[in-house]
Amino acid sequence: MRIVLAIISTLAISFRATERQSQSESLKQQSPVNHDRTPAYLQFDHVDEGPLFSKAEPTDRIWFRLVNNRWLAFLIASLIVAPAGFACDFQYDPASVPMYYRDEGWSLPGVKDFDFKATPPNYGEPTLTQIPGAVAQLLPHNKNPYILAFPAQQFVLNGGQYKMRSLQAKAVVVRWMMDGHIFAYSYGLIPVTAHRVLRRWIVESEAACIFTATFIDDKGDGNFRALVPGPLTTDLVPRWAKARQT
């Protein structure tokens, strides 16, 4: 089970140059140079299957041709979920946000080693919403990039036992307070693969997406048992925190 928030859109680009003169001539006949257009533009090519980056996504892909008006064409495969018209069953959205629960509490890296004198990050913040009576406080860190490693952890979802995979990510951390008491942490996360060299993180690869994860202290004892794949909303504020507000 992975934290998936709606993944934001990813592009896989594959370049294919024409190799034979006959192919080049064919392209010239189909797509003559148009001086009224930009030097490069996208043109619909076809709909076909493509590689899967997640088991949950369909195989349908929309392919576009990148024309640069110099007889050289490239193909761009846009990893877009097929519209409902391609589906063979009814589509639906969940009525509520899932909550991943861990009785012993989630391990939360990055919530103690912050430094308010550090320069705040300018990218990657978690999605924040207005929560009446709550204060969202950014926790800056001295390291750039700031990489967190979440260990693999077991949790419960709808009565079933699951195991969250370990995760490395660029992170921005925000803590939520109500009447001076911390009741939640929200993370802005960009998945990466990275390693350390002389105490500094070297990023090897980075996902083209940002997602938000929120950990909630549901009992007011400093143990953050509930994980929500998304931003904190008013209905997720625990009762003990609301009671302090009133």
C-alpha positions in Angstrom: 0.0 0.0 0.0 1.4 3.4 -0.9 0.5 6.9 0.0 -1.0 8.1 -3.3 -2.7 11.3 -3.6 -3.7 11.7 -6.5 -0.8 11.8 -8.4 -0.3 14.8 -10.2 0.6 14.5 -14.0 3.8 12.8 -15.3 5.4 12.9 -18.8 7.5 10.2 -20.3 9.3 11.4 -23.3 10.7 9.2 -26.0 12.5 10.5 -29.0 12.3 8.8 -32.3 14.2 10.3 -35.3 13.5 9.2 -38.8 16.2 7.0 -40.1 15.5 6.4 -43.7 15.1 8.9 -46.5 11.8 7.5 -47.6 10.4 8.1 -44.0 11.7 11.6 -44.1 10.0 12.3 -47.4 6.8 10.8 -46.1 6.9 13.2 -43.1 7.5 16.1 -45.4 4.4 15.3 -47.4 2.3 14.9 -44.3 3.6 17.8 -42.3 5.0 20.6 -44.6 6.8 23.4 -43.0 4.3 26.0 -41.8 6.0 29.4 -41.3 2.9 30.7 -39.5 3.5 28.3 -36.6 6.1 28.2 -33.9 9.3 26.3 -34.6 8.0 23.4 -32.5 4.5 22.3 -31.8 2.5 19.3 -30.6 0.3 17.4 -33.0 -2.0 14.4 -32.1 -0.6 11.2 -33.3 -2.6 8.2 -32.0 -4.1 6.4 -29.0 -2.3 3.2 -28.0 -1.1 1.2 -25.0 2.0 2.2 -23.0 4.1 1.1 -20.1 2.6 1.0 -16.6 4.1 3.1 -13.7 1.4 1.9 -11.3 -0.8 -1.2 -11.1 -3.8 1.1 -10.6 -3.5 3.0 -13.8 -4.9 1.9 -17.2 -2.7 1.0 -20.1 -4.3 3.6 -22.5 -2.0 6.4 -23.6 -2.4 9.4 -25.8 0.6 9.9 -28.1 1.5 13.3 -29.5 4.0 14.2 -32.2 6.4 17.0 -31.5 7.0 18.8 -34.8 9.8 21.2 -35.0 9.3 22.3 -38.7 12.7 20.9 -39.7 11.5 17.5 -40.8 12.5 15.9 -37.5 9.7 14.4 -35.5 9.6 13.2 -31.9 7.0 11.3 -30.0 5.7 12.3 -26.6 3.8 9.8 -24.5 1.6 11.6 -22.1 0.8 9.4 -19.1 -2.8 10.5 -18.8 -5.5 8.3 -17.3 -7.9 7.4 -20.0 -11.2 9.3 -19.8 -14.4 7.6 -18.5 -15.4 6.9 -22.1 -12.6 4.3 -22.3 -13.7 2.5 -19.1 -15.8 -0.7 -19.3 -17.5 -0.2 -15.9 -18.9 2.5 -13.6 -16.4 4.9 -12.2 -16.6 6.4 -8.7 -14.7 8.5 -6.2 -14.4 7.6 -2.5 -16.9 9.4 -0.3 -14.3 10.0 2.4 -10.5 10.3 2.8 -9.0 7.0 3.8 -7.2 6.9 7.2 -4.2 4.7 7.9 -4.1 3.8 11.6 -1.1 2.6 13.6 -1.8 1.9 17.3 1.8 2.5 18.3 2.0 5.7 16.4 3.8 6.6 13.2 7.5 7.4 13.1 7.7 11.1 12.1 11.1 12.2 10.9 11.9 15.9 10.7 9.7 17.2 13.5 12.5 17.8 16.0 15.7 18.8 14.0 14.3 22.1 12.6 15.8 25.5 13.0 13.7 28.6 13.0 16.7 30.6 11.9 17.1 28.6 8.7 15.9 29.9 5.4 12.4 28.7 4.7 12.0 26.5 1.6 10.4 28.1 -1.4 9.1 25.0 -3.0 7.4 21.7 -2.0 5.2 22.9 0.8 2.2 20.7 1.7 -1.2 21.8 0.7 -2.7 23.9 3.6 -6.4 24.8 4.3 -7.9 27.3 6.6 -8.7 25.6 10.0 -10.6 27.8 12.4 -8.6 28.4 15.6 -5.5 26.5 14.3 -2.0 27.8 13.6 0.1 26.2 10.8 3.8 26.6 11.6 6.5 25.9 9.0 9.5 24.0 10.4 12.5 25.1 8.4 15.7 23.0 8.2 19.3 23.9 7.6 20.0 21.3 5.0 19.3 21.8 1.3 17.9 19.6 0.0 16.2 18.3 3.1 15.8 14.6 2.6 13.6 12.4 4.9 13.6 8.7 5.2 10.3 7.1 6.3 10.8 3.5 7.5 8.5 0.7 6.5 5.7 0.6 9.0 2.6 -1.6 9.5 -0.8 -0.1 9.8 -4.6 -0.9 9.7 -7.0 0.2 7.0 -10.7 -0.9 7.1 -9.8 -3.7 9.6 -7.0 -5.1 7.4 -3.3 -5.2 8.1 -1.0 -3.6 5.7 2.6 -2.5 5.5 3.7 0.9 4.2 6.8 0.7 2.1 9.8 2.8 3.1 10.1 6.2 1.4 12.9 8.7 0.7 11.6 12.1 -0.1 12.5 15.8 -0.3 10.3 17.2 2.5 8.8 20.4 3.9 7.2 20.0 7.3 4.3 22.0 8.8 3.0 21.5 12.4 -0.5 22.3 13.4 -1.2 23.8 16.8 -4.4 24.6 18.7 -4.2 26.6 21.9 -0.5 26.0 22.1 -0.8 22.2 21.7 0.4 20.3 18.6 -2.3 18.0 17.1 -1.0 17.3 13.6 1.9 17.5 11.2 1.6 17.9 7.4 4.4 16.9 5.0 5.0 18.1 1.5 6.8 15.2 -0.1 8.7 14.7 -3.4 9.8 11.1 -3.7 13.5 10.7 -4.5 16.4 8.2 -4.5 19.4 9.6 -2.7 22.6 8.8 -0.8 24.9 10.6 1.6 28.3 11.9 0.8 30.1 13.6 3.7 26.8 14.2 5.5 25.3 15.8 2.5 22.5 14.2 0.5 23.1 13.6 -3.2 19.8 13.1 -5.2 20.1 10.5 -7.9 16.5 10.7 -9.2 13.4 12.7 -8.4 9.7 12.1 -9.1 7.9 14.8 -11.0 5.2 15.1 -8.4 4.5 16.5 -4.9 2.0 15.0 -2.5 0.7 15.9 1.0 0.5 13.6 3.9 -0.9 14.5 7.3 -0.3 12.7 10.7 -2.8 13.4 13.5 -2.7 12.9 17.3 -6.2 11.6 17.7 -6.1 11.2 21.5 -4.1 14.2 22.7 -1.3 12.1 24.2 1.5 13.1 21.7 1.2 9.9 19.7 0.4 10.4 16.1 -1.6 7.3 15.2 -3.7 8.5 12.2 -2.2 9.1 8.7 -4.3 10.8 6.1 -3.0 10.9 2.5 -3.9 14.6 1.9 -4.1 18.0 3.6 -5.6 18.6 7.0 -9.2 19.7 6.9 -11.6 20.9 9.6 -13.4 17.6 9.9 -10.1 15.9 10.6 -9.3 18.0 13.7 -9.5 15.6 16.7 -12.2 16.3 19.3 -9.7 16.9 22.1 -8.2 19.8 20.1 -11.6 21.2 19.3 -12.5 21.1 23.0 -9.5 23.2 23.9 -10.6 25.8 21.3 -14.1 26.1 22.9 
